[in-house]
Amino acid sequence: MSKEIIHTDAAPAAVGPYSQAVAVPSGKMVFTSGQIGLDPKTGELVSDNFEAQVRQCFENLTAVIEASGGSLESVVKYNLYLTDLSKFATVNAIMTELMTQPYSARSTLGVASLPKSAQFEVEAILVI
């Protein structure tokens, strides 16, 4: 799948590992449900540690994406939900490890709470 990265200097530059927008040709679109840091074997949060939860979220998301026939490179948009936006830099660092440029589009929201008292949730839109 080829992605066209949209960038304009008339809008603010990305402040993390994401692009302003991404255009894609026709293809199979997949919309994932949100993933929190649950261990797939136990159904419980992997840890109270924020970084461990974020890493597990992306492991879970990757499993769902691969089951759909895609990969992280197929993602055109991420939606991130954090219960503490002061931990935004940690998420950026982890995403920089996992993703390659050109980055997908992304939105990040601070939320009051998440299921099972998770601290982070991620969902994705991909085109295969």
MMTF fields as JSON, N, C-alpha, C and O atoms, coordinates in Angstrom:
{
  "mmtfVersion": "1.0.0",
  "mmtfProducer": "UNKNOWN",
  "numBonds": 511,
  "numAtoms": 512,
  "numGroups": 128,
  "numChains": 1,
  "numModels": 1,
  "chainsPerModel": [1],
  "groupsPerChain": [128],
  "chainIdList": ["A"],
  "bondAtomList": [4, 2, 8, 6, 12, 10, 16, 14, 20, 18, 24, 22, 28, 26, 32, 30, 36, 34, 40, 38, 44, 42, 48, 46, 52, 50, 56, 54, 60, 58, 64, 62, 68, 66, 72, 70, 76, 74, 80, 78, 84, 82, 88, 86, 92, 90, 96, 94, 100, 98, 104, 102, 108, 106, 112, 110, 116, 114, 120, 118, 124, 122, 128, 126, 132, 130, 136, 134, 140, 138, 144, 142, 148, 146, 152, 150, 156, 154, 160, 158, 164, 162, 168, 166, 172, 170, 176, 174, 180, 178, 184, 182, 188, 186, 192, 190, 196, 194, 200, 198, 204, 202, 208, 206, 212, 210, 216, 214, 220, 218, 224, 222, 228, 226, 232, 230, 236, 234, 240, 238, 244, 242, 248, 246, 252, 250, 256, 254, 260, 258, 264, 262, 268, 266, 272, 270, 276, 274, 280, 278, 284, 282, 288, 286, 292, 290, 296, 294, 300, 298, 304, 302, 308, 306, 312, 310, 316, 314, 320, 318, 324, 322, 328, 326, 332, 330, 336, 334, 340, 338, 344, 342, 348, 346, 352, 350, 356, 354, 360, 358, 364, 362, 368, 366, 372, 370, 376, 374, 380, 378, 384, 382, 388, 386, 392, 390, 396, 394, 400, 398, 404, 402, 408, 406, 412, 410, 416, 414, 420, 418, 424, 422, 428, 426, 432, 430, 436, 434, 440, 438, 444, 442, 448, 446, 452, 450, 456, 454, 460, 458, 464, 462, 468, 466, 472, 470, 476, 474, 480, 478, 484, 482, 488, 486, 492, 490, 496, 494, 500, 498, 504, 502, 508, 506],
  "bondOrderList": [1, 1, 1, 1, 1, 1, 1, 1, 1, 1, 1, 1, 1, 1, 1, 1, 1, 1, 1, 1, 1, 1, 1, 1, 1, 1, 1, 1, 1, 1, 1, 1, 1, 1, 1, 1, 1, 1, 1, 1, 1, 1, 1, 1, 1, 1, 1, 1, 1, 1, 1, 1, 1, 1, 1, 1, 1, 1, 1, 1, 1, 1, 1, 1, 1, 1, 1, 1, 1, 1, 1, 1, 1, 1, 1, 1, 1, 1, 1, 1, 1, 1, 1, 1, 1, 1, 1, 1, 1, 1, 1, 1, 1, 1, 1, 1, 1, 1, 1, 1, 1, 1, 1, 1, 1, 1, 1, 1, 1, 1, 1, 1, 1, 1, 1, 1, 1, 1, 1, 1, 1, 1, 1, 1, 1, 1, 1],
  "groupList": [{"groupName": "MET", "atomNameList": ["N", "CA", "C", "O"], "elementList": ["N", "C", "C", "O"], "formalChargeList": [0, 0, 0, 0], "bondAtomList": [1, 0, 2, 1, 3, 2], "bondOrderList": [1, 1, 2], "singleLetterCode": "M", "chemCompType": "L-PEPTIDE LINKING"}, {"groupName": "SER", "atomNameList": ["N", "CA", "C", "O"], "elementList": ["N", "C", "C", "O"], "formalChargeList": [0, 0, 0, 0], "bondAtomList": [1, 0, 2, 1, 3, 2], "bondOrderList": [1, 1, 2], "singleLetterCode": "S", "chemCompType": "L-PEPTIDE LINKING"}, {"groupName": "LYS", "atomNameList": ["N", "CA", "C", "O"], "elementList": ["N", "C", "C", "O"], "formalChargeList": [0, 0, 0, 0], "bondAtomList": [1, 0, 2, 1, 3, 2], "bondOrderList": [1, 1, 2], "singleLetterCode": "K", "chemCompType": "L-PEPTIDE LINKING"}, {"groupName": "GLU", "atomNameList": ["N", "CA", "C", "O"], "elementList": ["N", "C", "C", "O"], "formalChargeList": [0, 0, 0, 0], "bondAtomList": [1, 0, 2, 1, 3, 2], "bondOrderList": [1, 1, 2], "singleLetterCode": "E", "chemCompType": "L-PEPTIDE LINKING"}, {"groupName": "ILE", "atomNameList": ["N", "CA", "C", "O"], "elementList": ["N", "C", "C", "O"], "formalChargeList": [0, 0, 0, 0], "bondAtomList": [1, 0, 2, 1, 3, 2], "bondOrderList": [1, 1, 2], "singleLetterCode": "I", "chemCompType": "L-PEPTIDE LINKING"}, {"groupName": "HIS", "atomNameList": ["N", "CA", "C", "O"], "elementList": ["N", "C", "C", "O"], "formalChargeList": [0, 0, 0, 0], "bondAtomList": [1, 0, 2, 1, 3, 2], "bondOrderList": [1, 1, 2], "singleLetterCode": "H", "chemCompType": "L-PEPTIDE LINKING"}, {"groupName": "THR", "atomNameList": ["N", "CA", "C", "O"], "elementList": ["N", "C", "C", "O"], "formalChargeList": [0, 0, 0, 0], "bondAtomList": [1, 0, 2, 1, 3, 2], "bondOrderList": [1, 1, 2], "singleLetterCode": "T", "chemCompType": "L-PEPTIDE LINKING"}, {"groupName": "ASP", "atomNameList": ["N", "CA", "C", "O"], "elementList": ["N", "C", "C", "O"], "formalChargeList": [0, 0, 0, 0], "bondAtomList": [1, 0, 2, 1, 3, 2], "bondOrderList": [1, 1, 2], "singleLetterCode": "D", "chemCompType": "L-PEPTIDE LINKING"}, {"groupName": "ALA", "atomNameList": ["N", "CA", "C", "O"], "elementList": ["N", "C", "C", "O"], "formalChargeList": [0, 0, 0, 0], "bondAtomList": [1, 0, 2, 1, 3, 2], "bondOrderList": [1, 1, 2], "singleLetterCode": "A", "chemCompType": "L-PEPTIDE LINKING"}, {"groupName": "PRO", "atomNameList": ["N", "CA", "C", "O"], "elementList": ["N", "C", "C", "O"], "formalChargeList": [0, 0, 0, 0], "bondAtomList": [1, 0, 2, 1, 3, 2], "bondOrderList": [1, 1, 2], "singleLetterCode": "P", "chemCompType": "L-PEPTIDE LINKING"}, {"groupName": "VAL", "atomNameList": ["N", "CA", "C", "O"], "elementList": ["N", "C", "C", "O"], "formalChargeList": [0, 0, 0, 0], "bondAtomList": [1, 0, 2, 1, 3, 2], "bondOrderList": [1, 1, 2], "singleLetterCode": "V", "chemCompType": "L-PEPTIDE LINKING"}, {"groupName": "GLY", "atomNameList": ["N", "CA", "C", "O"], "elementList": ["N", "C", "C", "O"], "formalChargeList": [0, 0, 0, 0], "bondAtomList": [1, 0, 2, 1, 3, 2], "bondOrderList": [1, 1, 2], "singleLetterCode": "G", "chemCompType": "PEPTIDE LINKING"}, {"groupName": "TYR", "atomNameList": ["N", "CA", "C", "O"], "elementList": ["N", "C", "C", "O"], "formalChargeList": [0, 0, 0, 0], "bondAtomList": [1, 0, 2, 1, 3, 2], "bondOrderList": [1, 1, 2], "singleLetterCode": "Y", "chemCompType": "L-PEPTIDE LINKING"}, {"groupName": "GLN", "atomNameList": ["N", "CA", "C", "O"], "elementList": ["N", "C", "C", "O"], "formalChargeList": [0, 0, 0, 0], "bondAtomList": [1, 0, 2, 1, 3, 2], "bondOrderList": [1, 1, 2], "singleLetterCode": "Q", "chemCompType": "L-PEPTIDE LINKING"}, {"groupName": "PHE", "atomNameList": ["N", "CA", "C", "O"], "elementList": ["N", "C", "C", "O"], "formalChargeList": [0, 0, 0, 0], "bondAtomList": [1, 0, 2, 1, 3, 2], "bondOrderList": [1, 1, 2], "singleLetterCode": "F", "chemCompType": "L-PEPTIDE LINKING"}, {"groupName": "LEU", "atomNameList": ["N", "CA", "C", "O"], "elementList": ["N", "C", "C", "O"], "formalChargeList": [0, 0, 0, 0], "bondAtomList": [1, 0, 2, 1, 3, 2], "bondOrderList": [1, 1, 2], "singleLetterCode": "L", "chemCompType": "L-PEPTIDE LINKING"}, {"groupName": "ASN", "atomNameList": ["N", "CA", "C", "O"], "elementList": ["N", "C", "C", "O"], "formalChargeList": [0, 0, 0, 0], "bondAtomList": [1, 0, 2, 1, 3, 2], "bondOrderList": [1, 1, 2], "singleLetterCode": "N", "chemCompType": "L-PEPTIDE LINKING"}, {"groupName": "ARG", "atomNameList": ["N", "CA", "C", "O"], "elementList": ["N", "C", "C", "O"], "formalChargeList": [0, 0, 0, 0], "bondAtomList": [1, 0, 2, 1, 3, 2], "bondOrderList": [1, 1, 2], "singleLetterCode": "R", "chemCompType": "L-PEPTIDE LINKING"}, {"groupName": "CYS", "atomNameList": ["N", "CA", "C", "O"], "elementList": ["N", "C", "C", "O"], "formalChargeList": [0, 0, 0, 0], "bondAtomList": [1, 0, 2, 1, 3, 2], "bondOrderList": [1, 1, 2], "singleLetterCode": "C", "chemCompType": "L-PEPTIDE LINKING"}],
  "groupTypeList": [0, 1, 2, 3, 4, 4, 5, 6, 7, 8, 8, 9, 8, 8, 10, 11, 9, 12, 1, 13, 8, 10, 8, 10, 9, 1, 11, 2, 0, 10, 14, 6, 1, 11, 13, 4, 11, 15, 7, 9, 2, 6, 11, 3, 15, 10, 1, 7, 16, 14, 3, 8, 13, 10, 17, 13, 18, 14, 3, 16, 15, 6, 8, 10, 4, 3, 8, 1, 11, 11, 1, 15, 3, 1, 10, 10, 2, 12, 16, 15, 12, 15, 6, 7, 15, 1, 2, 14, 8, 6, 10, 16, 8, 4, 0, 6, 3, 15, 0, 6, 13, 9, 12, 1, 8, 17, 1, 6, 15, 11, 10, 8, 1, 15, 9, 2, 1, 8, 13, 14, 3, 10, 3, 8, 4, 15, 10, 4],
  "groupIdList": [1, 2, 3, 4, 5, 6, 7, 8, 9, 10, 11, 12, 13, 14, 15, 16, 17, 18, 19, 20, 21, 22, 23, 24, 25, 26, 27, 28, 29, 30, 31, 32, 33, 34, 35, 36, 37, 38, 39, 40, 41, 42, 43, 44, 45, 46, 47, 48, 49, 50, 51, 52, 53, 54, 55, 56, 57, 58, 59, 60, 61, 62, 63, 64, 65, 66, 67, 68, 69, 70, 71, 72, 73, 74, 75, 76, 77, 78, 79, 80, 81, 82, 83, 84, 85, 86, 87, 88, 89, 90, 91, 92, 93, 94, 95, 96, 97, 98, 99, 100, 101, 102, 103, 104, 105, 106, 107, 108, 109, 110, 111, 112, 113, 114, 115, 116, 117, 118, 119, 120, 121, 122, 123, 124, 125, 126, 127, 128],
  "secStructList": [7, 7, 7, 3, 3, 3, 7, 7, 6, 6, 1, 7, 7, 7, 1, 1, 1, 7, 7, 1, 3, 3, 3, 7, 7, 1, 7, 7, 3, 3, 3, 7, 7, 7, 5, 7, 1, 5, 7, 6, 6, 6, 1, 1, 5, 1, 7, 1, 7, 2, 2, 2, 2, 2, 2, 2, 2, 2, 2, 2, 2, 2, 2, 2, 2, 2, 2, 6, 6, 7, 7, 4, 4, 4, 3, 3, 3, 3, 3, 3, 3, 3, 1, 7, 4, 4, 4, 2, 2, 2, 2, 2, 2, 2, 2, 2, 2, 2, 7, 7, 1, 1, 7, 7, 3, 3, 3, 3, 3, 3, 7, 1, 7, 7, 4, 4, 4, 7, 1, 3, 3, 3, 3, 3, 3, 3, 3, 7],
  "xCoordList": [0.849, 0.0, 0.889, 1.864, 0.549, 1.296, 0.474, -0.748, 1.169, 0.525, 1.093, 2.3, 0.226, 0.674, 0.648, -0.411, 1.809, 1.903, 1.567, 2.167, 0.609, 0.174, 0.884, 0.838, 1.536, 2.204, 2.06, 2.204, 1.775, 1.752, 2.391, 2.208, 3.139, 3.728, 2.69, 2.973, 1.479, 0.404, -0.28, -1.132, 0.081, -0.423, 0.786, 1.882, 0.598, 1.733, 2.351, 1.651, 3.666, 4.371, 4.015, 3.603, 4.174, 3.909, 4.837, 6.003, 4.308, 5.108, 5.429, 5.65, 5.456, 5.748, 5.786, 5.82, 5.781, 5.86, 4.522, 3.867, 4.132, 2.915, 3.001, 3.825, 2.141, 2.06, 0.804, -0.125, 0.774, -0.42, -1.631, -2.723, -1.446, -2.529, -1.927, -0.779, -2.723, -2.292, -3.436, -4.577, -3.128, -4.109, -3.721, -2.538, -4.727, -4.449, -5.315, -6.413, -4.801, -5.621, -6.698, -6.713, -7.578, -8.618, -7.976, -6.918, -8.612, -8.114, -9.033, -10.063, -8.657, -9.417, -9.136, -7.991, -10.188, -10.025, -10.387, -11.389, -9.557, -9.777, -9.804, -8.921, -10.821, -10.962, -10.849, -11.737, -9.776, -9.614, -10.399, -10.656, -10.763, -11.298, -10.128, -8.982, -10.424, -9.379, -8.747, -9.429, -7.443, -6.692, -6.099, -5.466, -6.308, -5.662, -4.618, -4.516, -3.858, -2.718, -3.058, -2.466, -4.011, -4.398, -3.499, -3.163, -3.122, -2.443, -3.5, -4.519, -3.293, -4.319, -4.607, -5.678, -3.672, -3.871, -4.703, -5.51, -4.502, -5.177, -6.36, -7.254, -6.373, -7.43, -7.251, -8.15, -6.095, -5.793, -4.718, -3.949, -4.666, -3.612, -2.252, -2.066, -1.305, 0.022, 0.763, 1.62, 0.433, 1.174, 0.453, -0.407, 0.804, 0.359, 1.291, 1.001, 2.405, 3.41, 2.909, 2.489, 2.955, 2.44, 3.145, 2.483, 4.464, 5.21, 4.881, 4.729, 4.771, 4.428, 3.044, 2.832, 2.108, 0.769, 0.803, 0.154, 1.558, 1.638, 2.225, 1.699, 3.305, 3.936, 2.977, 2.921, 2.225, 1.264, 0.14, -0.331, -0.291, -1.321, -0.88, -1.649, 0.367, 0.847, 1.075, 0.917, 1.444, 1.533, 0.151, 0.002, -0.86, -2.229, -2.714, -3.295, -2.471, -2.892, -2.208, -2.85, -0.915, -0.175, -0.769, -0.886, -1.143, -1.751, -3.05, -3.298, -3.881, -5.147, -4.874, -5.511, -3.941, -3.601, -3.083, -3.486, -2.198, -1.662, -2.753, -2.736, -3.705, -4.82, -5.685, -6.348, -5.68, -6.456, -5.695, -6.238, -4.429, -3.614, -2.722, -2.09, -2.656, -1.854, -0.637, -0.273, -0.015, 1.134, 1.058, 0.199, 1.936, 1.933, 2.131, 1.657, 2.827, 3.022, 1.722, 1.641, 0.698, -0.604, -1.464, -2.469, -1.074, -1.89, -1.807, -0.723, -2.974, -3.021, -3.416, -3.2, -4.001, -4.413, -4.459, -5.017, -3.869, -3.964, -4.789, -4.725, -5.562, -6.212, -5.676, -5.766, -5.123, -4.516, -5.324, -5.799, -5.475, -6.215, -5.343, -4.934, -5.06, -4.236, -5.016, -5.715, -4.896, -5.53, -4.644, -5.083, -3.398, -2.469, -1.635, -0.68, -1.994, -1.297, 0.149, 0.909, 0.546, 1.95, 2.854, 4.075, 2.264, 3.027, 3.074, 3.471, 2.673, 2.639, 4.008, 4.089, 5.091, 6.44, 6.83, 7.538, 6.38, 6.665, 6.031, 6.657, 4.796, 4.108, 4.849, 5.064, 5.238, 5.98, 7.255, 7.578, 7.981, 9.241, 8.994, 9.732, 7.975, 7.665, 7.221, 7.637, 6.38, 5.927, 7.083, 7.101, 8.043, 9.207, 10.012, 10.591, 10.052, 10.727, 9.991, 10.621, 8.665, 7.855, 7.523, 7.328, 7.456, 7.016, 8.186, 9.189, 8.024, 9.022, 8.387, 7.169, 9.233, 8.738, 8.448, 9.11, 7.51, 6.669, 5.61, 5.029, 5.37, 4.444, 2.985, 2.666, 2.123, 0.684, 0.157, 0.853, -1.082, -1.769, -2.119, -2.144, -2.389, -2.646, -3.413, -3.232, -4.268, -4.931, -4.653, -4.582, -4.494, -4.251, -5.228, -5.371, -5.903, -6.887, -6.574, -6.155, -6.778, -6.737, -8.141, -9.108, -8.251, -9.563, -9.56, -8.504, -10.742, -10.859, -10.569, -9.944, -11.016, -10.781, -10.942, -11.517, -10.415, -10.502, -10.936, -10.839, -11.412, -11.839, -10.73, -9.546, -11.135, -10.235, -9.152, -8.098, -9.404, -8.444, -7.148, -6.1, -7.217, -6.048, -5.649, -6.466, -4.38, -3.859, -3.71, -3.49, -3.831, -3.597, -4.453, -4.659, -4.94, -5.667, -5.283, -5.041, -5.225, -4.899, -5.836, -6.178, -6.244, -6.987, -6.389, -5.676, -6.678, -6.051, -7.018, -7.964, -6.746, -7.405, -6.291, -5.265, -6.496, -5.475, -6.095, -7.289, -5.258, -5.662, -4.682, -3.466, -5.253, -4.418, -4.63, -4.031],
  "yCoordList": [-1.172, 0.0, 1.227, 1.297, 2.197, 3.446, 4.502, 4.568, 5.311, 6.403, 7.714, 7.837, 8.679, 10.017, 10.858, 11.062, 11.345, 12.172, 13.611, 14.185, 14.177, 15.552, 16.456, 16.218, 17.488, 18.449, 19.846, 20.053, 20.786, 22.179, 23.021, 22.772, 24.015, 24.955, 25.948, 26.723, 25.925, 26.814, 26.293, 26.979, 25.099, 24.527, 24.152, 23.97, 24.034, 23.696, 22.347, 21.409, 22.267, 21.01, 20.016, 20.411, 18.753, 17.707, 17.883, 18.246, 17.623, 17.735, 16.354, 16.205, 15.356, 13.986, 13.098, 13.593, 11.786, 10.858, 10.68, 9.647, 11.685, 11.632, 12.643, 13.557, 12.478, 13.406, 14.253, 13.875, 15.393, 16.245, 15.505, 15.593, 14.785, 14.003, 12.955, 13.066, 11.938, 10.862, 10.55, 10.37, 10.488, 10.088, 8.699, 8.387, 7.869, 6.501, 6.164, 6.696, 5.27, 4.818, 3.873, 3.522, 3.474, 2.525, 1.241, 0.836, 0.612, -0.635, -1.086, -0.465, -2.168, -2.669, -1.77, -1.648, -1.141, -0.297, -1.104, -1.818, -0.982, -1.673, -0.627, 0.228, -0.701, 0.192, -0.672, -1.478, -0.512, -1.349, -0.761, 0.441, -1.634, -1.177, -0.746, -1.12, 0.041, 0.488, -0.674, -1.618, -0.594, -1.608, -0.973, 0.082, -1.624, -1.2, -2.254, -3.277, -2.014, -2.859, -4.154, -4.483, -4.899, -6.176, -7.297, -7.352, -8.18, -9.412, -10.293, -10.583, -10.732, -11.519, -12.867, -13.44, -13.366, -14.661, -14.53, -15.406, -13.424, -13.281, -12.326, -12.409, -11.413, -10.408, -9.302, -8.485, -9.274, -8.244, -7.309, -7.677, -6.084, -5.151, -5.773, -6.438, -5.551, -6.142, -5.574, -6.241, -4.331, -3.654, -2.355, -1.904, -1.763, -0.406, 0.615, 1.811, 0.149, 1.007, 1.52, 0.736, 2.836, 3.451, 2.925, 2.528, 2.91, 2.471, 1.02, 0.688, 0.165, -1.241, -1.35, -2.165, -0.534, -0.549, -0.094, -0.697, 0.967, 1.478, 0.404, 0.153, -0.223, -1.257, -2.429, -2.957, -2.832, -3.92, -3.515, -4.326, -2.253, -1.755, -1.933, -2.398, -1.559, -1.67, -3.122, -3.456, -4.004, -5.434, -5.962, -6.696, -5.589, -6.029, -5.486, -6.215, -4.205, -3.584, -4.259, -4.538, -4.519, -5.171, -6.541, -6.914, -7.293, -8.614, -8.498, -9.29, -7.514, -7.319, -6.9, -7.402, -5.994, -5.519, -6.672, -6.818, -7.486, -8.618, -9.631, -10.233, -9.829, -10.735, -10.241, -11.036, -8.923, -8.35, -8.402, -8.064, -8.829, -8.891, -7.687, -7.545, -6.816, -5.604, -5.623, -6.655, -4.464, -4.252, -2.819, -2.051, -2.459, -1.072, -0.079, 1.055, -0.496, 0.391, 0.644, 1.589, -0.188, -0.02, 1.043, 1.481, 1.458, 2.4, 3.788, 4.288, 4.4, 5.771, 6.765, 7.968, 6.266, 7.177, 6.432, 5.338, 7.029, 6.531, 7.508, 8.718, 6.984, 7.789, 7.291, 6.104, 8.202, 7.882, 8.526, 9.654, 7.8, 8.297, 8.096, 6.974, 9.176, 9.132, 9.707, 10.71, 9.07, 9.62, 10.68, 11.377, 10.809, 11.819, 12.337, 11.685, 13.504, 14.041, 14.432, 14.686, 14.488, 14.782, 13.617, 13.765, 12.465, 11.295, 11.177, 10.142, 12.225, 12.284, 11.989, 11.29, 12.515, 12.309, 10.833, 10.361, 10.105, 8.672, 7.942, 7.072, 8.289, 7.666, 7.995, 7.114, 9.246, 9.631, 8.815, 8.352, 8.637, 7.886, 6.438, 5.896, 5.816, 4.427, 4.319, 3.406, 5.249, 5.215, 5.414, 4.818, 6.243, 6.461, 5.174, 4.929, 4.353, 3.05, 2.094, 1.337, 2.13, 1.141, 1.504, 0.618, 2.794, 3.241, 3.79, 4.249, 3.728, 4.305, 5.457, 5.521, 6.355, 7.465, 6.963, 6.029, 7.529, 8.651, 8.195, 7.118, 9.029, 8.692, 8.856, 9.633, 8.107, 8.208, 9.489, 10.145, 9.832, 10.922, 10.43, 9.225, 11.369, 10.964, 12.044, 13.237, 11.607, 12.492, 11.955, 10.742, 12.856, 12.469, 13.213, 14.431, 12.472, 13.062, 12.714, 11.596, 13.676, 13.413, 13.032, 13.723, 11.933, 11.45, 11.257, 11.078, 11.294, 11.157, 9.731, 9.53, 8.743, 7.358, 6.444, 6.821, 5.225, 4.202, 2.888, 2.741, 1.932, 0.648, -0.011, 0.118, -0.714, -1.462, -0.584, -1.086, 0.72, 1.687, 1.769, 2.114, 1.452, 1.587, 3.058, 3.953, 3.284, 4.652, 5.106, 6.288, 4.155, 4.456, 3.518, 2.352, 4.058, 3.261, 3.751, 4.942, 2.837, 3.195, 2.452, 1.29, 3.15, 2.531, 3.019, 4.023, 2.307, 2.657, 2.458, 1.675, 3.194, 3.01, 2.633, 3.31, 1.552, 1.151, 0.836, 0.553, 0.891, 0.541, -0.501, -0.318, -1.606, -2.711, -2.832, -3.696],
  "zCoordList": [0.0, 0.0, 0.0, 0.747, -0.841, -0.84, -0.119, -0.251, 0.632, 1.353, 0.825, 0.613, 0.616, 0.244, 1.511, 2.104, 1.926, 3.117, 2.738, 1.83, 3.441, 3.197, 4.203, 5.41, 3.691, 4.572, 3.983, 2.778, 4.854, 4.447, 5.532, 6.723, 5.107, 6.057, 6.575, 7.489, 5.988, 6.434, 7.703, 8.267, 8.153, 9.403, 10.255, 9.725, 11.566, 12.426, 12.067, 11.685, 12.197, 11.963, 13.066, 14.156, 12.785, 13.775, 14.974, 14.821, 16.164, 17.379, 17.939, 19.141, 17.082, 17.491, 16.271, 15.144, 16.478, 15.351, 14.638, 14.773, 13.888, 13.078, 11.958, 11.997, 10.949, 9.826, 9.969, 10.683, 9.293, 9.344, 8.785, 9.346, 7.696, 7.095, 6.174, 5.745, 5.88, 4.996, 4.036, 4.46, 2.751, 1.746, 1.248, 1.112, 0.976, 0.529, -0.678, -0.84, -1.522, -2.64, -2.125, -0.945, -2.993, -2.603, -2.104, -2.586, -1.149, -0.595, 0.516, 0.778, 1.164, 2.301, 3.501, 3.937, 4.032, 5.215, 6.451, 6.469, 7.489, 8.748, 9.851, 9.932, 10.698, 11.841, 13.087, 13.365, 13.834, 15.024, 16.193, 16.258, 17.097, 18.381, 19.244, 18.99, 20.265, 21.165, 21.907, 22.307, 22.085, 22.818, 24.07, 24.004, 25.207, 26.441, 26.794, 26.117, 27.83, 28.172, 28.868, 29.896, 28.319, 28.901, 28.385, 27.202, 29.294, 28.912, 28.251, 28.878, 27.001, 26.322, 26.992, 26.792, 27.771, 28.438, 29.716, 30.027, 30.461, 31.754, 31.713, 32.556, 30.732, 30.677, 31.7, 31.9, 32.348, 33.351, 32.82, 31.932, 33.372, 32.99, 33.279, 34.298, 32.375, 32.532, 33.73, 34.309, 34.107, 35.162, 35.491, 34.735, 36.613, 36.915, 36.274, 36.277, 35.729, 35.112, 33.765, 32.915, 33.575, 32.351, 31.114, 30.154, 31.112, 29.93, 29.582, 28.406, 30.576, 30.321, 29.688, 28.79, 30.155, 29.565, 28.111, 27.257, 27.825, 26.453, 25.536, 24.451, 25.971, 25.15, 24.898, 23.788, 25.928, 25.756, 24.812, 24.015, 24.905, 23.985, 22.538, 21.697, 22.255, 20.883, 20.483, 19.309, 21.424, 21.111, 20.746, 19.77, 21.528, 21.254, 19.913, 19.109, 19.685, 18.428, 17.244, 16.232, 17.366, 16.286, 15.981, 14.813, 17.007, 16.8, 16.012, 15.102, 16.357, 15.643, 14.197, 13.27, 14.012, 12.669, 11.812, 10.658, 12.369, 11.615, 11.292, 10.219, 12.21, 11.948, 10.792, 10.127, 10.551, 9.449, 8.13, 7.078, 8.194, 6.983, 6.793, 5.745, 7.785, 7.673, 8.57, 9.134, 8.692, 9.56, 10.075, 9.643, 10.981, 11.473, 10.331, 10.408, 9.272, 8.121, 7.367, 6.582, 7.595, 6.94, 7.624, 7.065, 8.828, 9.601, 8.98, 8.683, 8.79, 8.273, 9.365, 9.213, 10.48, 11.55, 12.868, 12.956, 13.891, 15.264, 16.075, 15.859, 17.005, 18.036, 19.374, 19.685, 20.156, 21.443, 22.559, 22.426, 23.658, 24.818, 26.05, 26.349, 26.763, 27.967, 29.136, 28.992, 30.293, 31.49, 32.138, 33.053, 31.674, 32.19, 31.024, 30.601, 30.506, 29.341, 29.627, 28.692, 30.896, 31.203, 30.771, 30.734, 30.446, 30.008, 28.482, 27.946, 27.8, 26.337, 25.723, 24.714, 26.321, 25.785, 25.823, 24.934, 26.833, 26.914, 25.745, 25.14, 25.423, 24.285, 22.993, 22.161, 22.822, 21.618, 21.478, 20.385, 22.575, 22.527, 22.113, 21.29, 22.669, 22.33, 20.877, 20.163, 20.44, 19.049, 18.08, 17.004, 18.452, 17.602, 17.45, 16.392, 18.496, 18.426, 17.484, 16.745, 17.512, 16.805, 15.361, 14.53, 15.058, 13.746, 12.941, 13.489, 11.625, 10.741, 9.973, 9.807, 9.515, 8.708, 7.3, 6.849, 6.606, 7.013, 8.009, 7.87, 9.013, 10.083, 9.649, 8.749, 10.314, 10.09, 10.73, 11.505, 10.392, 11.075, 12.486, 12.736, 13.411, 14.789, 15.532, 15.289, 16.436, 17.391, 18.781, 18.981, 19.747, 21.135, 22.016, 21.913, 22.884, 23.785, 25.229, 25.53, 26.122, 27.547, 27.988, 27.669, 28.722, 29.16, 30.675, 31.282, 31.278, 32.728, 33.182, 34.223, 32.415, 32.811, 31.605, 30.584, 31.752, 30.718, 31.365, 32.584, 30.568, 31.14, 31.963, 31.65, 33.018, 33.901, 34.523, 34.915, 34.617, 35.183, 34.382, 34.928, 33.087, 32.219, 32.153, 32.373, 31.846, 31.733, 30.284, 30.02, 29.335, 27.922, 27.064, 27.402, 25.954, 24.967, 23.581, 23.384, 22.623, 21.246, 20.304, 20.527, 19.245, 18.154, 16.851, 16.824, 15.767, 14.498, 13.342, 13.415, 12.279, 10.988, 10.023, 9.953, 9.283, 8.321, 6.985, 6.878, 5.966, 4.615, 4.119, 4.16, 3.647, 3.151, 1.659, 1.018]
}
